[in-house]
Amino acid sequence: MPDKPAVLMLDKPHFQVKLHSDLLKVDLKDGALRELEKLAEARPALRDTLGWMFQTIIPLDVHLWE
């Protein structure tokens, strides 16, 4: 977690976005995460697709520069 305060924070019902001076962070809230888990458990093809997408395409934290 960065020590710097957030420059911008968006708090939506299902997710939260925080922009720090050098980091963009997107967090799913518990309710949205549980719904996504239920959908993925019920549909194996969706689970595989979401797993691939979250592992390769969508990093959890995006550094804005190195």
N, C-alpha and C positions, 0 to 999 in steps of 0.2 A: 504494500500500500504506500502510495507516495506521501511524503511529509508535507508537500505543498498543498494549500487549500484549493478547492475546486473553483475554477474561473466561471463555469456555467454548470448548472444542474437542472435536468429535466426529470420530473417525477411523474410518471404516468401510472395508470392502474396496474399494468402488467410488467413494466420494466422501469429501470432508472438509468439515466445517462449522466455521466459526470465527465466534464472536460477540465483537465488540469493543464498547466502550461506546457507539459510535454507528454501527456497521456490522455487517451480517450478510453473510458471504461463503460461498458454496458452490462448491467446486471438484471437477470430475470427475477421477479419477485416469487415468493413461495407458491402462491396460487397458480400463477402461470406455469411455473416449473412442474407442479403436480399435474396440471392438465396436459402438458406436453408429454410427461412420462406416461400417463394413462393412454394417450393416443398411440404412443410408440409401442407400448406393451401389447396393445390390441392389434396392431398392424406391423408385422415383421418387416415388410418392404419399407414402410415409413421409418421404422427404427434404424434400418441400415442406411437409408438416405440421410436422415438427420445426423447419425453418427459420423458419416463421411463429411457432411457439410460443416459440422461444428469442429471437427478435428483438422480439416484442411483449408476451409474457406474463411471461416469466421474465428479469428483469434479472440480470446477473452479480453485481452488488453492490447490496445494498439499504441505503440510508442510513436509519437509524431516526428521525432528525429532521434538520431543516435548520438 
